[in-house]
Each structure stands twice: as C-alpha cells, then as structure tokens.
Amino acid sequence: MIDPQRIQKTLLELLAIPSPCGFTDEIVHYIGQRLTELEIPYDLTRRGTIRAKLPGVGAGPARAIVNHVDSIGAMVRFIRDDGRISVAPIGFWSSRFAEGARVTVFSEHGSFRGNLLPMVQWGVSRDRGVEAVSMDWDHIELRLDEPVFDADDVRELGIEVGNFIALDSNPEVLPNGYIVGRSIDNKAGAAAVLETLRHVMESGLRPARDTYALFTITETIGTGTGSAVLGNVSELLTVDFASVPSTEKSPFKRVTLAAGDASGPYDYHFTAHLHQLAIEMKIPHQKKVLEAFHSDTASALAAGHDVRTAVIAYAGDASHSIERTHITSLENVAHLLVAYLCSEPTFQQDTPFTTVDDFSHQITPDNLPTPPVRQPSVADVLKVSKDTE
C-alpha cells in the first residue's frame, strides 16, 4: 500500500536537509541511505547524481524515472564595509521572495544564521523607504545574526565570497492535507518516488522492464540529467512540481500530465500511454501545457539522449517562493508511478535505430482527418472550356 503518512514523514526529513544547488552532498547521503535500507542497488556519479536500479521481468529497452533533490538558494557575492553581505541567487527565482527569508550561511569551518532583507534605511515611521527600493538582487542584503560591524568582522568568522546560503523551509503541515513551505520543489517529488520504491520492494512487485530511479542535483540551474541516462533507456519520466491555477476545482488532488513545457512538446505516444494508465486506474489527473516550466526532461534532450520523454507533476502553487502542495496529489503521483512500472513499455521494442516500417504513427484510422469539401471550379459549374469558346 502507498502510505501518505510515510510520504509526509520523508518529505519533512528532506526539507530539514539544506540542499541549494551546488551544496547537495548531505541530501545525496540521505537518499543513498534510504536506498540501502530498501536493498536497492545504485550507482553514484562523481558529482552526486544517484542512479538506482529495479530489475524488470521482461527483456528489452529500460526505462527511467527522474526527479531532482537540489533547490534554489543563494551565494555570498560581496562582503560590504558595514558588515552586510550582498548575495547572488542560485537558480531562477525572484528577489521579491528573498525578502524576509531566514537562512543559514555555510563557510568551510562553520555555519551562521541570518536574514535576507531589502537594503533600506529602517525607521519607525512606517518604514517609508521600503517601497522606494528597487526589486532586484542588487538591493538584497544578508544580515548576519552575529556581532559584525565591518568586513573584517565577517571574514574573521570564516565567511568568504562563494559561501553557500540555504533557505529555511519552515514547513507547515495542515490537518486538511496541505503542506506549505520553501523548497517543496522538488523534495516532495523525491518523497513520492521513495515511497513508490518502498512499495515495490515490500510488495514483491517486479517492474515490466528494468527501471532506473535517478535523483539529480543540478536541475535548478538547468543541467540536471546530463550523462546520468544510460544508453539502453528508451523512456524518461520526470516527476516534478507544477503550479496549477487557484481557480481550478480540486486541482490539489490531481496529477498533472504535461503535454509540453517552455522547451517544447513531450513525446506524443509516451504521454498518451500515461494518460491511458491514469484513466484505467481511476487516478485523478489533468492535462496541461506548462508554459513557464523547465525540467530534467529538457536537460536530458539537450545532453543528446535519444529518449521518449514525459512529465507528471504533483499539484503545487507559487513555485520558488512559499510553495504549497497537497498530500493527496503526492499519493496519486505514487499510484501512477506504480501503474507505470507494472505496465508494458509504450513500444515493446523501442530500439535506438529502426526503419520506417517499424516506426510509430501519430495519424491513425481513429484520428484520420476528413478531406474538406471544396467548391467546384467556375469552369466546371458553367461548363466553360476553351474548346467551346
């Protein structure tokens, strides 16, 4: 059984581990320990991408499920003469959502607490200078909770340019199933994947084909998958966070099946296969084009991997700020992953190279366009021809 309480517990543990992109070693250790507990073998790349393997029943091309465990964050850009610190963002997020964030700065020899704040002259008369400050990273500063009053004081702590800054998640779990906090993207996806793997191992299920579970560490900057996809993988399924409009009814319970994103369309046949599985298993879902979305799927294609791609996403809101998801959506993602693992591949023998005789079709008797009825020519109607003139 998929256990939503276990998903929640795993998510909270993941959120407790600081992991801005580039500072992900500890969350890699956590994922590796969980896989070891499940007795799932895995490989680890030099930088820390994990590739776990579930042996399949049948022969043929393998499949892969990918999600990332890195998050947005910041880095020390400049230490000012007054002891405040200018920062540079890690990942693509707005300085609007940095203001007020509680953070930890990691130097090589210690860690220090602080706040990200707008650069204003604070006062007691409604802080009238705040609204006049430009909203950009040049006007965000880090206030250390240490007795520092100049740049030398800061450096004596061991803090230097290039030190990583991790945002506090401050997660809140509500009785109605909502989970709110920073960095839910994509630790919630990792929690759902780990629960799927636990269910498969404890229930004795065997995937239809060899399946790899990839946990990447640089998706936030657009290079997550890289070389992690092996050459025998024909299908790559990404699990990620996707914001859904607040006006939609019950979106928090559904799985989003993405047809495409900012990088272009996903694979026609693979996406249709997942759609059919969701219908058959009665998993609440919706189809979307994620216009402002980029994922490990795109980085895999950019790296040159010849794979069919698809994306499923749990319901989210306000990505890269104070994010929100719902435990029911995460549970449904896990149910769809189990259904996918147990299903036959989209194409039984999806080899890297084939002939047109074996290649797929997108226009079939079911969706064959009806030829349009066009008006006859004037000559046909009037029976006029050069022979009768």
N, C-alpha and C positions, 0 to 999 in steps of 0.2 A: 504494500500500500504506500502511496505517496503521502507523506506526513507533513502537513503545513506547519506544524509546530517546530519540526526539525528544520524546515527551510528558514523559519524566522530565527531560530537559535543560531544557525550557521551564518545568516546574514548579519546578525548583531556582532558575532565574533569577527567577521570580515571587516565590518565597519570600525571595529576597535583597532585595526592594524593600519597605521599610516602608510599610504602607498601612492604618493604622487608619481607620475610617470618619471622614470629615472631613479626612483628610490623604492624599488619593489622587492628587494631581496627577502624581506621578512614574510610578505604575503605569499611568496613562492614557497618558502619553507612550510607555511601553514597548509597550502594546497597539497604539497608533496606528502606531508604527514597524514592528511585525510585519505589520500590515495593509498598510502601504505597500510593504513588501518583497514581499508576495503580490499586489500590484497590485489590491487590493480597495478600492473607494471607500467612504468612511464620512463620516458627519456627527458633529459633537460638540456636545452641549448646553452651555449656559453653565456648569454645574457640573462637567461632565466625563463624562456618560454617552455611550458610543460606540454608534452605530448604523451598522453596516456592511451593505452590500447585495450579494447574489449574484443576478444576473438569472436568471429562470426561463425554461423553454421555453414553457409554456402561459400563456394568459390566465386571469384570474380572481383571486379573493382571494389576498393574500400571506400568508406565514407568518413567524413569528419564533422564534428560539432565544435565550433569555436566561440569563445567569449573572452573578454578581457578583464583583468583584475587591477589594472592601473587606473588612476583617477586624475582629475585636474589638481593643480596646486600652484605653487609659486617658487621663486628663487631669489636669493639676495642679489640685487643688481648693483647697489651702490650704498656705501655707509656714509651718511652725511655728518657734517661737522657738529651738529647738535645732538648726535646720538640716535637720531631716527634713521630708518633704513628704507631706501627705495627698492621696489620689488619688480620682478618680471613674471608674467603669467606663464604657467606650464599648461599647455593645451589651449583650446579655444573657448574662452569664457570672458564675460564682460566684467569690467571693474565695478560696475553697479552692484554686483553680487558679492564683491570682496569686502565692501564697507561693513564693518562691524564683526567680521569673522574672527573667531578665536582660533589661534594657530599655535603650532609648535615649530620652532626653528631647530634643525639638526646640524650641529657642527661636527667636526671629526672627533671631538672629545667630550661632547655634552649636548644636552637639549635644553631649550629655553622657551618659555611661554610668552605670548604676546597677542596683540590685536592688529588687524588691518583697518586703517581709518583714513578718511579723506584729509587732505592737507589743508586745514583751516586754522584760523585764529579763534580758539574756543573762548566763549564768553558766557554770560548769564542772561543776556537779553535775547532769548530765542535763537541764539547762535546764528545771527543773521548772515554770517559769511558762508554758511554751508551751501546754500542754494546757488551761490555765485561761482562755486568751484567747478571747473570742467570735469566731466565724467570720462576720465581716461586713466590709464595706468601711470602716467606721469604725475598724477595728483593723488596717488595712493601711497601711504607710508606705513611701515611696520613700527608699532610702539612696543618695545620690549618691556616686560614686567621685571626689570632689573634696574638697579641704580646706575644708569648710564647717562652721561651728560655731554659726551663728545665721542668722536670716532675712536679715539684711543681706548676709552672705557669699553666700547663694544668689542674691539679687537682683543682686548685683554681677556674677554670671556671665551675667546677662541672662534668667534664668528667672523667669517670672511665671505667675500663675493663668491657666489656659486653655491652657497649652502642651501639645502632644500627646506621648503616651508610647506607643512602639511596642514590642511584644514580640519578642524574638529567636525565630526559628523553630527554629533548631538542628536542621535536618533530618538524618535518617539514612536512607540507602538500603541495604537489606539484600540479600544475594545471592538470597534466596528471593522477592524481589519486593515485600516490604513497604516502605512509606515512612512514616516516623514523624516528627512534629514539630508545632509550633504553626502555626496559620494555614493549614493544608492546605485547610480550608473557606474559600473555595471556589476557591482558586488552582489546585487540581487539576482542577476543572471547567473553568476557563479554559484550562488546558493542553490538555485533551481537545478543547475546541471549536476552539482554534487549529490543532491537528493535523488536525481534520476539514476546516477551511477550506483548509489547505495541500494535503491530499489531493485535494480537489475541484478546486482550481485547477491543480495539476500534472498531474492525470489527464485534464483536459478535460471533466469531468462538468458537466452543467447541471442544476440543481435543477428539479423538475417545475413549480414556481411561484416567483415572486420570493420570496426569503427574506432576512430581516434577522437579523443576529447582534448582539445587544445585550449590552454589557458595562456593568453598573450599578455604582454606587459608594456606595449607602446602604442596601443590603439588610439589613445588620447591625442597623439601627435600625428596619426595617420599612417603609421608604418607597422601595425601590429603583427599581421600574419607572416610577412616576409618569407623566409625559406622554410617555415615550420610544416607546410603541407607536403607530404610525400608524393612521389610521382604516381603511385598506384591509387590515389584518391580521385574519384570521379565526381563526388558531390560534396559541397562545403556548405554547411548550415550554420549561420551566425545567430547567436542568442544575444539580444541587447535590449536597451531601454529606449522606448519611443514615447514622446509626449503625444497625448490624444486631446482633442478639443474638449473643454469642460462642458460644452453644450450637448454632447452626445449622451444618450441614455445608457447607463450601466457600462461605460467603457472600462471601468476598473476591474470587471470580472473577466474580460476577454483577452484572448491572444491576438495580437496584430500580425497578419500575414502581409508582408510588404511586397508590393509588385515592383518597386524600384525606389531609388533614392537620388541624392544630388549627383551621384556618379553615373546614374543611368539605370536601365531596367535589369531585373534579375532574370534568372533562367525561366523561360516560359513553362517548360514541362515539369521541372522540379517544383516550382511554386504551385502548379496545378495539382501535383501529387500530394503536397502538404494540405492543400485546400480540401481535397477529397478525404484525406485522413481525418481532418477536423470535423467534416460533415458526418462521416461514418461513426466516429467516436463520440459525437454529440458534444464536442468541446466548443464552448462559446468563443467566437472569433469574429474578426472583421478584416477586410482587405483595405490596404492603404498604399498610397504613394507618399513616401516620407521625403518631402521636398528639401528639408533642411537637415538631412541625416547623412552620416558617413560611418562606415563600419569596417570590421576586419574583412568582410567580403570584398570591398573595393580594393583594399591593400593587397589582397591575395591576387586579384586580377592584374593590378598594377605591377606586381612582382613577377608576372609572367606565367602563373599557374593556369593550366587549361582545365578548369573545373566548372561544373554547373553550380550556380550559386543561388541561395535563398536566405531570407532573413525572417525570423519570428521574434517578436518583441512583447515583453510584458507591458501592461498599461503603466504609463508614467505621466508625470506632469512637471513642468518647469525644469527641464534638463540643465545641468551645470549651474544650478542655483540652490534653492531649498527645495529639494526634489521630493516627490511623493509617488508611492506605488501602493498596490493592494495585495494582500497575501493570496486572495483567490486567483488573481491573474498569474502569480508565480506558480501556484499549484497547477493551473491549467497549462502553463508552459511545460511543466514537468510531465503532465499526462500526454501532451502532444509529442514530446521527445521520446517517451516510451513507445508510443504508437509508431513513430518514425523508425526507431531502432528495430522494431519487430517486423516492419514492412519490407517487402521486396524493393530493390532499387527502382528508381524511375525507369531505367532501362537495364535489362538483365545483363547485357554485355556492352557496357559503355566504354569502349576502348579509346585510347587517345587518337588513333587514326582509323578511319573507316572509309567505305565507299558510299556514294550517294544511294546505292541500292539498299544499304543498311541504315542510312541516316533517317532521323526523325522528320515528321511532318507537322506543321502548325495549321495548315488548311486541310481539313478532312471532310468527308461527307456530312458530318454534323454541323460544320460551320461554313460550308461552301457558299460563297456569295451568289445570289441570283442575278443573272445578267440584267442590266437595266433595259427597259423598253424605251426605245428611242423613236422619235418621229421619222417618218419616211422622207426621202429627199423630194424636193419640189418636182424634179423631173419624173419621178415615179408616180406622184399624185396626178400630175397634169398630162401624163403620157407624152411628154415632150422629149424629142430627141433630135439630133442633127439630121437624122435620116428623113424626118417628116417635115423639116422646115422648107 
